[in-house]
Amino acid sequence: MKQLLKDKKILLGITGSIAAYKVYDIIKLLRDAGADIFPVMTQKATYFVTPLSIEISCGNRVLIDMFQEPLSHIELAKKCDVFLISPATANLINKYACGIADDLLTTTLLAFRGPVIIAPAMNWRMYETPQLKKSIEFLKSIGVEFVGPEQGLLACGEEGTGRLSRAEKIFEAVLSVLTEKDLEKEHILVTAGPTREHLDAIRFITNKSSGKMGYALARIAKRRGAKVTLISGPSNIEPPEVDKFIRIETTEEMLDKVMENINSATILLMASAPLDFKPAKLFNTKIDKKLLKSIPLKLCPDILKEVSKLKRKPFTVGFSAEAGLNIERAKVKLKEKALDMIVLNDIMQKNTGMQSDTNQVIMIYKKGKKFFEEKTELLPKEDIAGLILSKVKELKFGK
Ligand SMILES: Cc1cc2nc3c(=O)[nH]c(=O)nc-3n(C[C@H](O)[C@H](O)[C@H](O)COP(=O)(O)O)c2cc1C
């Protein structure tokens, strides 16, 4: 994976929440991405995690007291690119909204001019107070980014909204504020994963698609500012944060949802692997194995063919996972399905295609009557997603 935060300096504020121990997961993600982390703790945070372990995991000195290193609040504020506070207590959020600066963390926050991300964590009763709601509303209005809190089981044993967001979600918020929003005007419809077609009460057919390529496209498109609708078949990987997430099972359901959402889309990325055939008949019970010898099959709808019939359609990219790189066949598909681009990958190669975390693709498109082919290196799927989105942008806008 590219070191996405190489040369980036992150100011990490840690406050006195029971969720403070979760900060180590965030520190790991930030450091793995190459970030330089400067931790600042409130005095109360030191009851929950030790300054020594924070210092060692961040690789930089932890500051707590305002007078420990005079002017550190200004120096830190000047040199860092992002200020992340995770976890953030109700106390910290209310103080920041009021402009209070009575310790090193709040003073540095007030002096900081870059993007601020707050990940709150607290009991639901504290989260629901009108004071806190007002503070959050005000801070959002001045551009502060909030991640969570989430609904779920809280440390006190109660259910409610107040859980700290997952480390991956907080990490994504950091990447997002540092990423140029070059797809801000686009609404990207992405399909991902396999579909599933039932044979009887317990059996179905499907394929090995994991959804990783489609999820990577959705995640990177969102990071680059696009509005993203993601339609996903069955997949057991965590979906990215998008504007609309739609879970489907069969190819027909995928077609319906694509058609329902296509009118507002400016780009369609069909990175899913919908089944092209299914059992001709669905049995309500478990069928006898003797019958399995002759199961009649029938064709599923061809989603891209249906899309090609539309009068107004978005910039459309088809994905073709083939055994072997049959470029001529991909070119025929591009023409037949009136695609703007087709992304071809060889599922027989090591580390490419379905289930793998990496991929190597050939992007095929037409300019006038001439075909063009561009082969990528073997890269993590998120990097491949970035290259595909940049190519789409270039072809759509000519830049
Ligand atoms: C065991 C324990 C757990 C706490 N957990 C939270 C919490 O998750 N969120 C919160 O807002 N306050 C929590 N508090 C209360 C804060 O620690 C308290 O409001 C403190 O003044 C926050 O100080 P700080 O914002 O300067 O770190 C907790 C207190 C205790 C004793």
The ligand as an SDF file (V2000), in Angstrom:
LIG
                    3D

 31 33  0  0  0  0  0  0  0  0999 V2000
  -14.6480    5.7370   34.3790 C   0  0  0  0  0  0  0  0  0  0  0  0
  -14.9780    7.0090   33.6570 C   0  0  0  0  0  0  0  0  0  0  0  0
  -15.2820    6.9530   32.3340 C   0  0  0  0  0  0  0  0  0  0  0  0
  -15.5990    8.1210   31.6250 C   0  0  0  0  0  0  0  0  0  0  0  0
  -15.8790    8.0380   30.3050 N   0  0  0  0  0  0  0  0  0  0  0  0
  -16.2490    9.1560   29.6350 C   0  0  0  0  0  0  0  0  0  0  0  0
  -16.5700    9.0950   28.2650 C   0  0  0  0  0  0  0  0  0  0  0  0
  -16.4970    8.0490   27.6180 O   0  0  0  0  0  0  0  0  0  0  0  0
  -16.9540   10.2270   27.6440 N   0  0  0  0  0  0  0  0  0  0  0  0
  -17.0360   11.4300   28.3100 C   0  0  0  0  0  0  0  0  0  0  0  0
  -17.4190   12.4180   27.6960 O   0  0  0  0  0  0  0  0  0  0  0  0
  -16.7060   11.5050   29.6150 N   0  0  0  0  0  0  0  0  0  0  0  0
  -16.3170   10.4130   30.3000 C   0  0  0  0  0  0  0  0  0  0  0  0
  -15.9940   10.5010   31.6210 N   0  0  0  0  0  0  0  0  0  0  0  0
  -16.0060   11.8090   32.2570 C   0  0  0  0  0  0  0  0  0  0  0  0
  -14.7900   12.6250   31.9240 C   0  0  0  0  0  0  0  0  0  0  0  0
  -13.6070   11.9190   32.2730 O   0  0  0  0  0  0  0  0  0  0  0  0
  -14.8550   13.9770   32.6060 C   0  0  0  0  0  0  0  0  0  0  0  0
  -15.9350   14.7380   32.0800 O   0  0  0  0  0  0  0  0  0  0  0  0
  -13.5590   14.7380   32.5000 C   0  0  0  0  0  0  0  0  0  0  0  0
  -13.6910   15.9920   33.1350 O   0  0  0  0  0  0  0  0  0  0  0  0
  -13.1300   14.9270   31.0460 C   0  0  0  0  0  0  0  0  0  0  0  0
  -11.9460   15.6780   31.0220 O   0  0  0  0  0  0  0  0  0  0  0  0
  -11.2010   16.0120   29.6650 P   0  0  0  0  0  0  0  0  0  0  0  0
  -12.2400   16.3840   28.6510 O   0  0  0  0  0  0  0  0  0  0  0  0
  -10.3280   17.1660   30.0160 O   0  0  0  0  0  0  0  0  0  0  0  0
  -10.3950   14.8180   29.3100 O   0  0  0  0  0  0  0  0  0  0  0  0
  -15.6370    9.3570   32.3240 C   0  0  0  0  0  0  0  0  0  0  0  0
  -15.2940    9.3910   33.6630 C   0  0  0  0  0  0  0  0  0  0  0  0
  -14.9730    8.2380   34.3250 C   0  0  0  0  0  0  0  0  0  0  0  0
  -14.6070    8.3360   35.7940 C   0  0  0  0  0  0  0  0  0  0  0  0
  1  2  1  0
  2  3  1  0
  2 30  2  0
  3  4  2  0
  4  5  1  0
  4 28  1  0
  5  6  2  0
  6  7  1  0
  6 13  1  0
  7  8  2  0
  7  9  1  0
  9 10  1  0
 10 11  2  0
 10 12  1  0
 12 13  2  0
 13 14  1  0
 14 15  1  0
 14 28  1  0
 15 16  1  0
 16 17  1  0
 16 18  1  0
 18 19  1  0
 18 20  1  0
 20 21  1  0
 20 22  1  0
 22 23  1  0
 23 24  1  0
 24 25  2  0
 24 26  1  0
 24 27  1  0
 28 29  2  0
 29 30  1  0
 30 31  1  0
M  END
$$$$
